[in-house]
Amino acid sequence: MNQLNHTIDAQRQFEIFDESQARIYLAAVYRLIDFFGWADLTLTHASTRVPNSDCHFLINPFGIKFNQIKASDLVKLDFESNIIGNNNQITINPTGFIQHSSIYKSRPDINTIIHAHTPYGVALSTLDSGLLYIDQAAMVFYDKIAYHDYDGLAVDHQEGKRIAEALGKDKLCLIQRNHGITVCGQKIDDAFIYLYMLEFACRTQILAMSTGAKLIQPSSEIVSSFSKQIDQFKQKLDVNPSTKKINSFGFKALINKLDRLDPSYRD
């Protein structure tokens, strides 16, 4: 059995990353969001660009429970909200479309976006301090975090534009004040690991602040040094550099977990 699993993993390392594979990994993200309790019913949304396309991306149909989403359920859209294919009766979360399409149009380096109302992420979004770099998970986001003040639902293109402008030219995570968090990545696994780490960091900060004790704040030099160390560490582990293929050991482990629990997300 171990030899069989090793063979499957080796085959996946050389798989062609096309739309069908992108669908499988994005469906996995939705299942994992549900597994960790971050679905907020069906109000969270994640998307990824269609490989080899400049103007199409995949996102969930509005209303399907995340623990039931399959690769074939995902909807392909263009930046004008036109549904590509035979799913014209499908409803898309309009706030999801506005936010994701706006970011994709302004940031060609970003290929995956996840917006979530995670419990601790939402709690932290209400704090004036924002994210404090008081633990290693938080330090991962040094110089990667941007903030956007709450301005109601993102139901028009102007709000989408403001969100993209708040993210800027090089940030990968956005704390939307009094609302939630948005994480982005060059690859699907990058974005999901950022989601996991950011919620972990938010939880640590909320729990630490709830004690009422004085927080130990590492110096900016230490935080900056740690951030550089993490980037170097990732480069050493990335034996097959690519802006699309999945390389994160953590994400691969979660994929294997899903395959054991319920592989129907691949359908």
N, C-alpha and C positions, 0 to 999 in steps of 0.2 A: 504493500500500500504506500509506504513512504517513497519507494522508487517510482511508483506511478505518479504521485503528486509532484515529485521532483521533475519528472518528464513533462508534465503539463505546464509547470512553471517555466521550464526552459523553452517550451514552444511559444508561450505567451510573450517571452522576451523579444521574439522576432516577428510578432504579429504585425500585420499592416494596419496602421491606425487610419481607418476610414470612418465614414458616417456610421456604419453598423457598430463598430467598436466604441465610438463616441457615445452612441445611444446606450450601450451596455453599461459603460462606466457612469454616465449621468443617472441612469436608472438606479444604479448601485448607490449613488449619493443620496437619492431620495429615500431609499430603504434605510440607509445609515442615519439620516436625519430623523426618521421615525424611531429607529432603534434607540437613539440617544435622547428622545423626548423633546425634540426641537421643532416639531412640525407646526405647532400652533394651529391645530386642525388641518387646514390645507392652505394657510396664508403665507407660509414660507415659499420662496421660489428660488430655483437654481437653473442655470442655463450654461450651454457651452457652444462655441462656434462650430459650425459644420466644417470638418477638415477640408482644406483646399477650396474654401469659399470665402469671399470677402464680405458678403452681405447676408448670409443666412446663419441662423442659430437655432438650437433646440431648447425647448422649455416644456414644462408639464402642462397638460390640459387641466383647467381649473376644476376642482371639485373631486378629483379622484384621490382616495386615501393613499398616503405615501407608502404604506406597507403593501400596497397592491400594484404600484406603478411598475410597468414593464418597459423594456426598450422600445417595443413597437407602439406604445402609447404616446411617446413623446412627439411633440408637434414641431415641425420645421416652419420658421417664419423668416420673412425678410425685414428690413429695417422700416418698411412702410406698414407693417402689421399684416401683410398678406400671408395667408397660410399656403404653404407649398405642398402639393399633393392632394389626396382625397379626403382631407379632414375638415372640410369647410363648415361643418356643423358644430365643430368643437369650440368651446369658449376658453379664452385665455384671460388670465388675471391682468386687467389693464395696467395696474400699477407695476406689475412685474415687467410687462412689455416696455413701458416707458423708461423704467430705470435701467434695464439691461441693454436695450437698444441704444440709449443715450451714451452709456459708458463704452459700449463696443465701438460706436462711431468715433468717439474722441480718443480712444486708447487702443490702437492696433496691436499693442504688445500684450493685451489681456485677452485670453481665450475662454476663461470660465469665471462666472460670477455666482455667488450665493448670497442671498439676502435672508436674514433670519431674525426672529424675535425670541432669541434664547433667553431663559430666565435671568441669568446673571448679566448677560449682555444688555438687556433692557434696563436692569437695575443700574448698571454702571452708566448707561446713557443719560440718566437723570442727575448724575453727579457733576458739579461744576469742575471738579478736579480732572475729569477725564481719566484715562488709563495711567496709572502710576507704575513705573518700572521697578517694582519691589520684589519680583521673583523672576526666575528664568523664562517662564512662559511669556511674561509681559515683555521681557527684554528682547524677545524675538521680533517684536514689533517696533523696536526703536527706529525712528525715521521712516516708518512705513504707514503710520496712522494719520488720517485726516478726520476732520469733524464737519458736521453739517447741521445747522440749526433747524429745528422742526418747523415745517411750513405747511402742514396738512398732508393729505394723501397726494401721491405723485400721479395725478390723473391728467396732466397736460405736459406738453413737450417742454415748456419753459421750466417746470420743476425738474424734469429729467435733465435738462441742460445745467441747472444749478447744482444738481447732485454730481454730475460729471465734472463740473468746474471745481467743486469742493474736493473731489478725489485728486484733482490736479494731474500733472504729467508723469509722476513717478510713484505715488502712494499706491498701496495695494489693499488697504483696509480703511473702511469708513465707519466711524461711530456716528450714527444719526441720532442726535440728541432727542430724548424723550420718545424714542421710537425703537431702535434696534441696531443691528450691525450688518455691514456688507463687506464681504471678503472677495478678493479677486486673485487670479493666478494665471500664469502662462499655461499651466496644465490643470486638468481636473483634480489630480491628487494634491497639487499645491494648494488649490483653493479650499479643498475639504480639510486638509491638515491645518491651514490657517484658521478655519472656522473652529476646529476642535481646540487649538491652542489659545485662541482669543477668548472663547468661553471659559476655558480653564483659568486664564489669567484674570478674567472678570470675577470669577467665583472666588479666587484667592483674595483679591482685593476687597470684595464685599465682606467676606468672612473675617479678614484681618481688621477692617475698619469697624466691624460690629463689636469687637472686643473693647473698643474705647482706648486701647493702649497706644502709645506712640509708635508709629511705623518707622522701621529702619529703611532709609532710602539710600541705595548705593550711589556712588558718585557718577556723574555723567561720563567720566572717563572709563569707568568699569563697564557701564551699560553699553557704551559705544564699542568697547573692545569685545564684549561678549557677542554683540550683533555681528561683528566681523568674523569672529570665530565660528559662529553658526553658519554663515555663508560659505566659509572655507570648508567646513565639515561637510556640507551638502555637496560641494563640488567634488570632494574626494569620493563620496559615495555614489555619485552619478557616473557610473561606468559607461553609460550609453547616452551621452548628452542629446537632448531633443526638446523642442518646445512643446511637443504633444504627447510623446509616449510616457507611460506611467513608470516611474522609477522609485517612488517612495515606498520603503519597506513597511512603514506603518499602514499605508493605504492598501498595499498588497495583502497584508495580514487581515485587514478588515474585509477585503474582497473574499479571501479564503473563508472567513467566518460566515459571510453571507451565503457562499456556496454550500456550506454545511447546513445552515439553517433553512434556507429556501432559495434555490437557484432560479426561481421563476422570473426574477428581475431580468434575466438574460433573454427572455422570449420576445 
